[in-house]
């Protein structure tokens, strides 16, 4: 789970569809000129390769980052980042019952041939995570460990309004506990920060 990204959830779509959706004939012709390609077909093959390499980069978003980013907006969790709870050496346990996290991403990548930009591709990612009972271990205003009883993921990826991939609900394989090294900082609630004199 700690190393899982959006790329692990969504298989790569037919790259030819991305090329057809994002590059017109003029751009393909210009790419052929820049690359000294022998044919339009070989140029399409080049662009396919560029997009194949770029796909995992666009989806290189950690699922752990998505989860922690959502939890860090919960005011009850933010309370651990101020006052006595922040100063305490005690490890606090915060439990969330079954809940849902929805996340939207709009990554894009620019493609270059010989340092000349030939175009860019943007995609829209919608992700829904259904989480079972979740326990956060918090110390010094940081989430140190995550324990999730179960999780399911579903979502879709579209490009220019056309759906490329739809992921049906899938059970995620989770370890017993996800340790976060030195921990992920929790932002304090602005309404309970005491102004400094």
Secondary structure, 3 states (H helix, E strand, C coil): CCCCEHHHHCCCCCHHHHHHHHCCHHHHHHHHHHCCCCCHHHHHHHHHHHHHHHHHHHCCCEHHHHHHHHHCCCHHHHHHHCHHHHHCCCCEEEEECCEEEEEEECCEEEEEECCEEEEEEECEEEEEEEECCEEEEEECCEEEEEEECCEEEEEEEEECCEEEEEEEEEECCCCCCEEEEEEEECCCCHHHCCCCC
